[in-house]
């Protein structure tokens, strides 16, 4: 789930993992027990923004039809809304408690399921490409905005099948457009655009040209879809890592200027073992937490 405030000054991202794909601890474990590496990653972007991503063991996981819990945080589907209750500790440099609730209210839900590899080893599910969000976290983090939530499922490590990908979700009219572009390790590519209306109906669209724009602070290559002659640009920095960047990007699709969340992922860099100790600083491991202990 990602969202941006209506005034564009703040943004938020929440990712719930079973098998925390960006955790060095999961990689070092051999990825044999995904339920022993679970996480609810919460990141806020703007003045005083914080980042939380604690890798926990299987005793910290509880699931039900309408609920997903990892440690003291949980996601609950209630009354047509996704309620995310957060109680986490942020990592360096701003070590502090992040506590409160985020509510995601979709305009509609979709039944779209898109394979990212021909054998279905990786699948994308855009559950709610158009939604409203309400953020009520401590330390003055209260805002309303637009957002979405989706999910990715996979049976293999991302770096096994992909070398690079970009993804973007951009509000358009009463709905939104999503673009998924990827370079696979076998030399094939993925290039997909989907337009969603306010009722959740999906239509495959012919995306405009892939257009490069400025690299990230870590020099990760970035590109997105844009009308001919239009130069996309970052309007708000979110997450910058040596292998990954997330930001709010302005582009033009079908004559309509729009700002949405964009990500670029360099999986050749991510595969480097040199990155894992760096990630461990930002992703602490807490294997002993259990609901019995609280």
Buried (B, 14 or more C-beta within 10 A) or exposed (E): BBBBBEEBEBBBBBBBBBBBBBBBBBBEBEBEEBEBBBBBBBBBBBEEBBBBBBBBBBBBBEBEEEEBBBBBBBBBBEEEBBBBBBBBBBBEEEEEBBBBEBBBBBBBBBEBEBEBBEEEBBBBBBBBBBBBBBBBBEBEBEBBBBBBBBEBBBEEBBBBBBBBBBBBBBBBEEBBBBBBBBBBEEEEEBEBBBBBBEEBEBEEBEBBEEBEBEEBEEEBEBBBBBBEEBEBEBEBBBBEBBBBBBBBBBBBBEEEEBBBBBBBBBBEBBBEEEBBEBBBEBBBBBBEBBEEEE
